[in-house]
Amino acid sequence: MTSLPERGEAPLPNSSPEEDAAAAVASSSSSEHKEDSSSKQPKASVLSCVFTPPFAIFEGQQDSTPPCEKKSPRSSSASYGWSRILRRFVGSSSMWRLLGCTRVLTSSDVWFLGKCYKVSPEESTSDADSDSDHAAFLEDFSSRIWITYRKGFDAISDSKLTSDVNWGCMVRSSQMLVAQALVFHYLGRSWRKPPEKPYNPEYIGVLHLFGDSEACAFSIHNLLQAGKSYGLAAGSWVGPYAMCRAWQTLIRTNREQDAAADGKENFPMALYVVSGDEDGERGGAPVVCIDVAAQLCSDFNKGQSTWSPILLLVPLVLGLDKINPRYIPLLKETFTFPQSLGILGGRPGTSTYIAGVQDDRALYLDPHEVQMAVHVAPDNLEADTSSYHCSVVRDLALDQIDPSLAIGFYCRGKDDFDDFCSRASELVEKANGAPLFTVVQSIEPSKNMYNQDDGVGGSGSSMANDDDLDGSGEAEEWQIL
């Protein structure tokens, strides 16, 4: 596979207008701060030179050794001057336009994967601005795993396709959500991508799992294979419900293979795909059953009673042609949950990974940029991981989101799960009879919602026959939506 070039060395042929703008700003700044021709810097190096942590996020696509560390003493005072100017620029609305937002963020709180940032679009003359929530949010955003279209990987099965451009955005969005769960599990919510190498072995290990080959556990190749019975196929778009079921099948299959091999898990948590009550209407509120979650954790621990970490995926249908406005406040509030992993969804027919909200806008990571396939070996702590991170904050109106979506939550243990259930129950009380999902202790035997191990990727099974659907006989519409 071909490695991506360092972005400080040469622009990608498919670089976005925002990235070109960033390079232009850097070039303009460097033209007024010249050095000897023997020490010329790459276009974007000015940003990486003048920003000290937490501003080092802007060098995520470049070499980890800033060229400015080699400056002569003669240029240090000028560099400090530029540092103050650009730090003020970071806090201004101009920076947000440069980063790709379609509008300037307001002074309202930003909720990003369970964490609140009190940002302000106003410029500040204080040097303390470098420690503001504005900069902290950007650092957090650019530390999230970004997975996009790739080209140049091994052909998917017998399809002969070596790229997922124009059809793989739902798969890539789901990979981003699951990758965040793994990062939270291994490294914690407060982890940020370090500016220097070597990287954390756990971080490199997570990236390796999402490589683009059959040898990588959670590759697009293996997800499509696992989701065949739910309509997943190379070259075809798929909905969030089928995507969640594909993950369920793949993780169960990998777990069985791992147990037969060396017993080492590559997915260190239980998975709960939450479905609706069979007596409900199509698209009715799914039901989080505490007893079911406990059983899944017990199964994960091979019969022990100890609670385990658990990932919850909640597929939803919140309208027909467009999302019902009554659900928007509820969706926004899920981002305040400490367990939040965001939303798998986007505009109709265009999947994104929605990781934050502010006012009536969703902030997301976009999988639609085309990059060359790369291989990150699990033991290469010096690997170039720049193509897995993005500093471009994009947004869309919440009322433009496709009504078919899936919400993710990660609970580290029993106390965390109990806190999630408490918050979810409070959200139900605010729903005025139309909750996103509900929480119950147990399900009556006559309402056997589903069995997480039955009918998952089984040969010849169909969605219409799955016991875990809502009993309406309209299972195929879940996949279409």
PyMOL commands that set and color helices and strands:
alter all, ss='L'
color gray80, all
select helices_A, chain A and resi 17-31+37-39+45-50+55-59+67-70+73-90+93-99+127-131+133-143+169-187+201-209+220-226+228-230+240-260+290-300+325-334+386-388+398-400+414-429+445-447+463-465+475-480
alter helices_A, ss='H'
color red, helices_A
select strands_A, chain A and resi 110-112+115-117+149-151+270-273+287-289+310-317+340-347+350-358+361-365+370-372+394-397+404-411+438-440
alter strands_A, ss='S'
color yellow, strands_A
deselect
rebuild
show_as cartoon
